[in-house]
Amino acid sequence: MRCVIVDTSRSPFAKLRPVPLNSVKLRDEFWAPRIKQLREVTLPSQYDILEDTGRLGNFRVAATGEGEIRWRIADDSDVYKWLEAASLTLGYEPDERLEELVSSVVRDIAAAQDEDGYLFTLYYNRREERWRDLERMHELYCAGHLFQAAVAHRRATGSGELLRVAVRLADHIASVFGPGKREGAPGHPEIEMALVELYRETGRREYVELSRFFIDCRGRGLVGGSECLIDHKPFRELDGITGHAVRALYLNCGATDLYMETGDKSLLETLERLWRSMARRRMYVTGGVGSRHVCESFGDDYELPNVRAYAETCAAVANVMWNWRMLLALGEARFADVMELAMYNGALSGISLDGRRYFYCNPLADRGRSRRQPWFSCACCPTNIVRMLASVPGYMYSTSGDGLWVHLYAESEAAIDVAGREVRVAQRTRYPWDGDVELTLELEGSLEFSLFVRIPGWCDGAEVLVNGREVEAEAAPGSYFELRRVWRSGDRVEIRLPMTVRLVVSHPHVLCNACRAAITRGPMVYCLEHVDNPEFDVWDVALLSDEPLEAEYVPGLLGGVVVVRGWGVVMDGEAWGDSLYLPLSRAPKAARRVRVTAIPYYAWANREPGPMITWVVLARSGLLR
Ligand SMILES: [Zn+2]
């Protein structure tokens, strides 16, 4: 079985080939326990909620005609995303209980399909409503999620049961939409990437053409013409990333998939433009995106409010998905950097440490009112974060004609096909808490290939050693370091990525971050939370940037994290009385020197509520004199 997420094995314009999830065995203390919890806690608890809220029942209603559909928005897709995640985990870790749940959900879905292939439970008995409102109803969006679930189910279990349902629905859609038939675009992109993946699994080229058709139909006012739905301009004319963040990034995923199959240069040029617009001007330091609550959308350049950040969990997951595709297409480390940033920070904050609660929005500063919820009426985020967690083993490696690529670091073992030969790679590391990584290769005989090891963009002074001897070439931050040689069993590569605590500042046009810094270490972004700093309000503190910042691993805290400690000064809040504004001459001075403790951003809001802040005011010790 080859359980892969985005199968570029035969994509003519993809630089990298995927390594199946079931070829990589994570043994680390960061991801492996989360994936175990995903299987044992999160997926079963989500299944219960899908049942309790009627989302699964809707399929049975559609199959039997008995009972009422209980519909909110895009409910079918929540079932499909759960199924995709559950299937992926089964692809690398058998679990009898989960297998039974998956099988019963697949049966319910198959039974709900209309004889003409249509499948969308809300309209099971309302034929006249079908495909009428592409702008607001999510029929094509849900279909896309079904295709992704079906492909994952096939690749993970070998069963074609759900794939047959997907193909019948895709053929039905192709009979309705296309050149010379009905023109239209999905109000919520998603089906574009799913159709390409369905092609990769079935070989049916017409699905690529249908994907292209949906992308080409955008910007013609067929779904209302709004910028929010990215329908204000044709895709290839977009000059900046804009509109609903999840929709924009799913659309980009589809366009990247389409590029990898067709080599359409105009798509790639657009994607490059959109990537620079996002990563250089419109993305949070956490890898989260979406600055505005209105339309859940991207903002203008440098519009990145902290308290009012939207930064939907789904948008960070979509950021991972898009950058993974760009990485597969081009093999450039900047995409892996954004992917890793969003994985460890803006996306992971979307789920609680106990695996049962979720954030929809991920603000970067808060007064303690934002708390993760067990579910939402629009439940896109909980079922999206599980897809990402289930996919982690598949994001670690790729191959190419030249050799083997190492994207992410985690204690693990992998067996990877390199030029038709099996190469086993053991990673020894405490990443993400420590930057020392040791790779040991095992293979029969010897084989010449390049090993491309990623030097993260945050890492200055990286060193690479082969069999204990330092390699002379510069290991530049934000690149893949190529080691080409004849490899033999037992060859050992050490990668030393110094993880110093860094203060990151933002472009001056991000006004709310003026004179502030974010604390980072390795791939992690940090925040201050009240519970670790009970002596003062973390919104009042200024961090002393000329005093040392120390990192310390605290095993019992938040599942085991490296905290960062430093010194700060605190304003005397009471000296302000009830003044909102004061003349500078009468403004209270910083009064007290305090110890400051920061925790990884993803772990905030897992203890008692209180103020939190990511961008901290900077000060120098001289302030106190
Ligand atoms: Zn969401």
Boltz pocket constraint, residues with backbone or C-beta under 6 A from the ligand:
constraints:
  - pocket:
      binder: B
      contacts: [[A, 312], [A, 313], [A, 314], [A, 315], [A, 360], [A, 378], [A, 379], [A, 380], [A, 381], [A, 382], [A, 384]]
      max_distance: 6.0
